[in-house]
């Protein structure tokens, strides 16, 4: 597990032994999984819609960092 970024009280994590599609696990008050390329919310558990939108904005603004980190561990 690699914490890629912390922002707005959210922690953005990529698991090193995870599966496609390239996605980020986001933890705060609840959790969500968001596709890095499409920003589609794959799962949302207990995280407010506001925090999910904020997380998607952070991923969009740092997409290259998240994709590079994903590729480092998943090829």
MMTF fields as JSON, N, C-alpha, C and O atoms, coordinates in Angstrom:
{
  "mmtfVersion": "1.0.0",
  "mmtfProducer": "UNKNOWN",
  "numBonds": 299,
  "numAtoms": 300,
  "numGroups": 75,
  "numChains": 1,
  "numModels": 1,
  "chainsPerModel": [1],
  "groupsPerChain": [75],
  "chainIdList": ["A"],
  "bondAtomList": [4, 2, 8, 6, 12, 10, 16, 14, 20, 18, 24, 22, 28, 26, 32, 30, 36, 34, 40, 38, 44, 42, 48, 46, 52, 50, 56, 54, 60, 58, 64, 62, 68, 66, 72, 70, 76, 74, 80, 78, 84, 82, 88, 86, 92, 90, 96, 94, 100, 98, 104, 102, 108, 106, 112, 110, 116, 114, 120, 118, 124, 122, 128, 126, 132, 130, 136, 134, 140, 138, 144, 142, 148, 146, 152, 150, 156, 154, 160, 158, 164, 162, 168, 166, 172, 170, 176, 174, 180, 178, 184, 182, 188, 186, 192, 190, 196, 194, 200, 198, 204, 202, 208, 206, 212, 210, 216, 214, 220, 218, 224, 222, 228, 226, 232, 230, 236, 234, 240, 238, 244, 242, 248, 246, 252, 250, 256, 254, 260, 258, 264, 262, 268, 266, 272, 270, 276, 274, 280, 278, 284, 282, 288, 286, 292, 290, 296, 294],
  "bondOrderList": [1, 1, 1, 1, 1, 1, 1, 1, 1, 1, 1, 1, 1, 1, 1, 1, 1, 1, 1, 1, 1, 1, 1, 1, 1, 1, 1, 1, 1, 1, 1, 1, 1, 1, 1, 1, 1, 1, 1, 1, 1, 1, 1, 1, 1, 1, 1, 1, 1, 1, 1, 1, 1, 1, 1, 1, 1, 1, 1, 1, 1, 1, 1, 1, 1, 1, 1, 1, 1, 1, 1, 1, 1, 1],
  "groupList": [{"groupName": "UNK", "atomNameList": ["N", "CA", "C", "O"], "elementList": ["N", "C", "C", "O"], "formalChargeList": [0, 0, 0, 0], "bondAtomList": [1, 0, 2, 1, 3, 2], "bondOrderList": [1, 1, 2], "singleLetterCode": "X", "chemCompType": "L-PEPTIDE LINKING"}],
  "groupTypeList": [0, 0, 0, 0, 0, 0, 0, 0, 0, 0, 0, 0, 0, 0, 0, 0, 0, 0, 0, 0, 0, 0, 0, 0, 0, 0, 0, 0, 0, 0, 0, 0, 0, 0, 0, 0, 0, 0, 0, 0, 0, 0, 0, 0, 0, 0, 0, 0, 0, 0, 0, 0, 0, 0, 0, 0, 0, 0, 0, 0, 0, 0, 0, 0, 0, 0, 0, 0, 0, 0, 0, 0, 0, 0, 0],
  "groupIdList": [1, 2, 3, 4, 5, 6, 7, 8, 9, 10, 11, 12, 13, 14, 15, 16, 17, 18, 19, 20, 21, 22, 23, 24, 25, 26, 27, 28, 29, 30, 31, 32, 33, 34, 35, 36, 37, 38, 39, 40, 41, 42, 43, 44, 45, 46, 47, 48, 49, 50, 51, 52, 53, 54, 55, 56, 57, 58, 59, 60, 61, 62, 63, 64, 65, 66, 67, 68, 69, 70, 71, 72, 73, 74, 75],
  "secStructList": [7, 3, 3, 3, 3, 3, 3, 6, 6, 3, 3, 3, 3, 3, 7, 6, 6, 7, 7, 1, 1, 7, 3, 3, 3, 3, 3, 1, 1, 1, 3, 3, 3, 3, 3, 6, 6, 6, 7, 7, 3, 3, 3, 3, 3, 5, 7, 7, 2, 2, 2, 2, 2, 2, 2, 2, 2, 2, 2, 2, 2, 6, 2, 2, 2, 2, 2, 2, 2, 2, 2, 2, 2, 2, 7],
  "xCoordList": [0.845, 0.0, 0.889, 1.816, 0.593, 1.382, 0.444, -0.501, 0.711, -0.035, 0.606, 1.757, -0.138, 0.381, 0.253, 1.116, -0.822, -1.107, -2.061, -2.883, -1.943, -2.918, -3.343, -2.512, -4.652, -5.155, -6.612, -7.374, -6.998, -8.382, -8.869, -10.056, -7.986, -8.383, -8.622, -9.197, -8.186, -8.35, -6.984, -6.001, -6.942, -5.709, -5.942, -6.923, -5.027, -5.128, -4.105, -2.901, -4.594, -3.761, -3.865, -4.938, -2.725, -2.697, -2.119, -1.042, -2.854, -2.381, -1.469, -1.773, -0.356, 0.659, 0.26, 0.82, -0.683, -1.124, -2.6, -3.39, -2.968, -4.369, -4.652, -3.786, -5.811, -6.297, -6.691, -6.819, -6.88, -7.361, -8.819, -9.484, -9.329, -8.673, -7.828, -8.003, -6.915, -6.113, -7.035, -7.837, -6.913, -7.794, -7.084, -6.021, -7.703, -7.177, -8.202, -9.403, -7.726, -8.567, -8.44, -7.333, -9.564, -9.573, -10.205, -11.292, -9.513, -9.995, -10.126, -9.263, -11.186, -11.452, -12.54, -12.373, -13.644, -14.839, -15.569, -16.466, -15.184, -15.672, -14.578, -13.418, -14.957, -13.973, -14.627, -15.847, -13.785, -14.245, -13.098, -11.928, -13.463, -12.483, -12.847, -14.0, -11.847, -12.102, -11.129, -9.92, -11.67, -10.869, -10.01, -10.526, -8.717, -7.795, -8.06, -7.992, -8.357, -8.483, -9.833, -9.894, -10.912, -12.256, -12.865, -13.848, -12.29, -12.801, -14.143, -14.841, -14.5, -15.731, -15.57, -14.534, -16.607, -16.608, -16.956, -18.061, -16.008, -16.201, -16.944, -17.806, -16.619, -17.328, -17.318, -16.428, -18.33, -18.423, -19.048, -20.181, -18.308, -18.799, -18.678, -17.604, -19.761, -19.774, -19.15, -19.165, -18.608, -18.005, -19.076, -19.85, -19.114, -20.118, -19.887, -18.767, -20.961, -20.846, -19.899, -19.159, -19.922, -19.034, -17.569, -16.76, -17.229, -15.847, -15.456, -14.31, -16.389, -16.095, -15.802, -14.864, -16.596, -16.335, -14.977, -14.218, -14.684, -13.391, -12.252, -11.239, -12.416, -11.394, -11.184, -10.048, -12.273, -12.163, -11.432, -10.658, -11.673, -10.972, -9.475, -8.661, -9.114, -7.697, -7.051, -5.937, -7.742, -7.2, -7.03, -6.013, -8.013, -7.913, -6.72, -6.0, -6.511, -5.418, -4.047, -3.032, -4.024, -2.76, -2.755, -2.082, -3.498, -3.68, -2.348, -2.181, -1.409, -0.121, 0.604, 1.155, 0.605, 1.241, 0.602, 1.305, -0.728, -1.418, -1.157, -0.933, -1.184, -0.917, 0.518, 0.757, 1.467, 2.866, 3.048, 3.774, 2.401, 2.504, 1.857, 2.417, 0.69, 0.018, 0.935, 1.129, 1.494, 2.339, 3.62, 4.137, 4.129, 5.335, 5.116, 6.026, 3.925, 3.645, 2.904, 2.948, 2.227, 1.397, 1.799, 1.177, 2.829, 3.307, 2.522, 2.842],
  "yCoordList": [-1.171, 0.0, 1.232, 1.346, 2.151, 3.369, 4.57, 4.722, 5.414, 6.665, 7.645, 8.045, 8.025, 8.881, 10.35, 11.161, 10.688, 12.093, 12.193, 11.306, 13.273, 13.633, 15.063, 15.964, 15.255, 16.586, 16.686, 15.728, 17.848, 18.109, 17.083, 16.757, 16.573, 15.574, 14.199, 13.33, 13.996, 12.719, 12.101, 12.803, 10.777, 10.041, 9.246, 8.512, 9.398, 8.767, 7.638, 7.872, 6.411, 5.211, 4.364, 4.219, 3.81, 2.788, 1.526, 1.547, 0.433, -0.852, -1.505, -1.519, -2.042, -2.582, -3.917, -4.301, -4.624, -5.911, -5.821, -6.69, -4.779, -4.53, -4.962, -5.549, -4.689, -5.147, -3.958, -2.836, -4.217, -3.205, -2.884, -3.689, -1.765, -0.65, 0.151, 0.025, 0.975, 1.819, 2.699, 3.465, 2.581, 3.325, 3.694, 3.166, 4.611, 5.104, 4.805, 4.985, 4.35, 4.215, 5.524, 6.005, 6.089, 7.359, 7.122, 6.553, 7.564, 7.387, 8.733, 9.601, 8.892, 10.079, 9.674, 8.711, 10.383, 9.92, 8.996, 9.424, 7.741, 6.774, 6.48, 6.842, 5.826, 5.482, 5.431, 5.32, 5.514, 5.414, 4.876, 4.986, 4.291, 3.904, 4.655, 4.638, 5.326, 6.158, 5.785, 5.699, 5.566, 5.257, 6.476, 7.589, 6.271, 7.376, 8.001, 9.222, 7.187, 7.693, 8.344, 9.382, 7.75, 8.256, 9.063, 9.775, 8.958, 9.58, 8.991, 9.574, 7.849, 7.166, 6.643, 6.08, 6.837, 6.313, 4.832, 4.469, 3.986, 2.539, 2.009, 1.139, 2.526, 2.187, 3.405, 4.253, 3.463, 4.555, 3.99, 3.508, 4.047, 3.508, 4.509, 4.67, 5.175, 6.087, 7.446, 8.298, 7.674, 8.968, 9.863, 9.424, 11.107, 12.039, 12.308, 12.203, 12.654, 13.002, 14.182, 14.242, 15.111, 16.277, 15.844, 16.319, 14.936, 14.463, 13.655, 13.723, 12.897, 12.135, 13.092, 12.87, 14.152, 15.144, 15.804, 16.002, 16.14, 16.758, 15.795, 16.208, 14.513, 13.506, 13.4, 13.324, 13.393, 13.31, 14.53, 14.41, 15.694, 16.908, 16.803, 17.205, 16.261, 16.088, 15.091, 15.317, 13.994, 12.992, 13.598, 13.368, 14.366, 15.007, 15.957, 15.994, 16.716, 17.693, 17.033, 17.634, 15.785, 15.068, 13.743, 12.793, 13.687, 12.432, 11.798, 10.585, 12.602, 12.056, 11.366, 10.279, 11.987, 11.393, 10.055, 9.079, 10.003, 8.757, 7.683, 6.524, 8.049, 7.062, 6.552, 5.356, 7.438, 7.005, 6.067, 5.078, 6.369, 5.498, 4.152, 3.115, 4.145, 2.89, 2.047, 0.857, 2.673, 1.935, 1.423, 0.379, 2.137, 1.696, 0.321, -0.507, 0.075, -1.184, -2.207, -3.4, -1.764, -2.676, -2.783, -3.519, -2.054, -2.134, -1.332, -1.332],
  "zCoordList": [0.0, 0.0, 0.0, 0.802, -0.911, -1.043, -0.902, -1.676, 0.084, 0.181, -0.788, -0.611, -1.804, -2.863, -2.482, -2.817, -1.784, -1.511, -0.331, -0.103, 0.408, 1.447, 1.161, 1.042, 1.054, 0.745, 1.188, 1.054, 1.717, 2.138, 3.159, 3.178, 4.0, 4.985, 4.394, 5.049, 3.16, 2.471, 2.211, 1.972, 2.262, 1.972, 0.694, 0.579, -0.268, -1.578, -1.649, -1.546, -1.824, -1.709, -2.973, -3.559, -3.376, -4.426, -3.795, -3.198, -3.94, -3.42, -4.45, -5.643, -3.981, -4.883, -5.506, -6.533, -4.918, -5.47, -5.84, -5.47, -6.564, -6.901, -8.334, -8.982, -8.821, -10.123, -10.985, -10.497, -12.265, -13.213, -12.902, -12.251, -13.33, -13.993, -13.011, -11.799, -13.521, -12.633, -11.784, -12.317, -10.47, -9.586, -8.295, -7.968, -7.576, -6.307, -5.224, -5.427, -4.08, -2.897, -2.129, -1.888, -1.75, -1.036, 0.325, 0.424, 1.379, 2.746, 3.435, 3.302, 4.152, 4.962, 5.929, 6.677, 5.93, 6.641, 5.68, 4.954, 5.679, 4.71, 3.703, 3.9, 2.633, 1.607, 0.237, 0.108, -0.778, -2.164, -3.01, -2.646, -4.147, -5.161, -6.422, -6.855, -7.02, -8.186, -9.3, -9.082, -10.486, -11.669, -12.013, -12.12, -12.185, -12.447, -13.816, -13.961, -14.805, -16.172, -16.446, -17.105, -15.949, -16.255, -15.12, -15.323, -13.928, -12.702, -12.271, -11.441, -12.828, -12.429, -11.007, -10.652, -10.202, -8.838, -8.933, -9.336, -8.56, -8.653, -7.438, -7.568, -6.256, -5.022, -4.115, -4.182, -3.271, -2.302, -1.044, -1.069, 0.065, 1.323, 2.454, 3.034, 2.767, 3.899, 3.643, 4.532, 2.472, 2.148, 1.532, 0.681, 1.963, 1.447, -0.037, -0.537, -0.722, -2.141, -2.325, -3.307, -1.388, -1.453, -1.42, -2.217, -0.491, -0.408, -1.638, -2.082, -2.189, -3.409, -4.562, -5.327, -4.69, -5.743, -5.535, -6.484, -4.293, -3.981, -4.323, -4.888, -3.983, -4.293, -5.8, -6.268, -6.556, -8.019, -8.575, -9.524, -7.994, -8.432, -8.165, -8.997, -7.003, -6.662, -7.618, -8.091, -7.904, -8.83, -10.219, -10.873, -10.673, -11.991, -12.047, -13.046, -10.988, -10.957, -10.855, -11.207, -10.368, -10.167, -10.93, -10.529, -12.016, -12.76, -13.154, -13.032, -13.619, -14.056, -12.901, -13.075, -11.734, -10.552, -10.214, -9.953, -10.216, -9.879, -10.932, -10.584, -12.207, -13.262, -13.2, -13.37, -12.959, -12.844, -11.661, -11.756, -10.562, -9.387, -9.674, -9.318, -10.311, -10.666, -11.557, -11.309, -12.59, -13.546, -12.905, -13.303, -11.931, -11.222, -10.595, -10.587, -10.075, -9.383, -10.235, -9.937, -11.288, -12.07, -13.539, -14.304, -13.926, -15.301, -16.29, -17.478]
}
